[in-house]
Amino acid sequence: MKTQVAIIGAGPSGLLLGQLLHKAGIDNIILERQTPDYVLGRIRAGVLEQGMTDLLREAGAGARMDAEGLVHDGFELVLDGRRERIDLKGLTGGKTVMVYGQTEVTRDLMAARAASGAPSVYEAGDVQLHDLQSDAPYVTFEQNGERLRLDCDYIAGCDGFHGVSRQSIPQGVLTEFERVYPFGWLGLLSDTPPVNEELIYASSERGFSLSSMRSASRSRYYLQVGLEEKVEDWPDQRFWDELKRRLPERAARRLVSGPSLEKSIAPLRSFVVEPMQYGRLFLVGDAAHIVPPTGAKGLNLAASDVSTLHRILVKVFHEGRHDLIERYSPIALRRIWKAERFSWWMTSMLHRFPDNDPFTRRMLETELDYFVGSLAGRTTIAENYVGLPYEPIE
């Protein structure tokens, strides 16, 4: 087997990159170790920046999103009961975000991929990457008991934090930056109407909560919990009762509870590796970086990586601009670190840290109060939330 770009991972970043390359006339094959149903079973975030929605449309996978997604002009911050709305559209010159679940994004990209006829190989076992610093890298994998080889020009590692791509880079090449937070998010998905038309990020003495949604009839809620907590200790009624305590009174009265469709606890971490490239291998999305979900940046950062790599590869294959290859990592990292900063800031401002002393707690409260009380501060929050612009490739 031979292709121009081998893509490892059929999550949204791999599928999006594959579609954009296919539309640009660049051959690619996607290898995924799981089944399609398993990939679609992952419950993830669903707030899309303007840049990502534009990429989905460019990839030919935006029609259902445009028909069913919820455009949000702002969101609410609740600080110990005080409600402050961040007017995204007004503060950023008309930019908005789209609420549309990652599962649906993946489903749409899978459908677009199938319609294009471009090949995807699911249940590819024991994927290994070879000769990454040569001009002829290749990938080996197993399928149906047979060992297969895929020759290519470049490899895009879109296989997540635990994938084989980053692990294929020799020890000592990468520098890792990490912050692990002393709490997690307990998430609950339910077929109930959202408590509010826009997202509510609430900080209270009892801890952080987020009221989000997937549609006008499906809600997603989160509670800050200790790392020692287990899902089994949180029956639905306990979750709803605690959420009401953390919401402002008016919102708590409007909350509609119901049976959970899914519950899980996600730890929070900030993680970045540098560089994001090793020879002919490019790391994309969670393979290179993780952000806490507070700033709604994880999927959107993967999309900006995809945009950067796609535009570079188009110029490489169509214009012979091989000089651009080495620019992928620095360009991607500039935007990543800014998004990491915003996610770290939102997490630090809105959560209760068990080890913070009274002085630190008061400083954090004052910091957040200053930002929401200042036009410049609110504008900074808004422009980061809708997404910073993509850097041009020239």
Secondary structure, DSSP 8 states (H G I E B T S, - for coil): -B-SEEEE--SHHHHHHHHHHHHTT--EEEE-SS-HHHHHT-----EE-HHHHHHHHHTT--HHHHHH-EEESEEEEEETTEEEEEEHHHHTTS--EEE--HHHHHHHHHHHHHHHT--EE-S-EEEEEE-TTSSS-EEEEEETTEEEEEE-SEEEE-S-TTSHHHHTS-TTS-EEEEEEEEEEEEEEEESS--SSSS-EEEEETTEEEEEEESSSS-EEEEEEE-TT--GGG--HHHHHHHHHHHS-HHHHHH-----EEEEEEEEEEEEEEE-SEETTEEE-GGGTEE--GGGS-HHHHHHHHHHHHHHHHHHHHHH--GGGGGGHHHHHHHHHHHHHHHHHHHHHHHS--TT--HHHHHHHHHHHHHHHTSHHHHHHHHHHHH--------
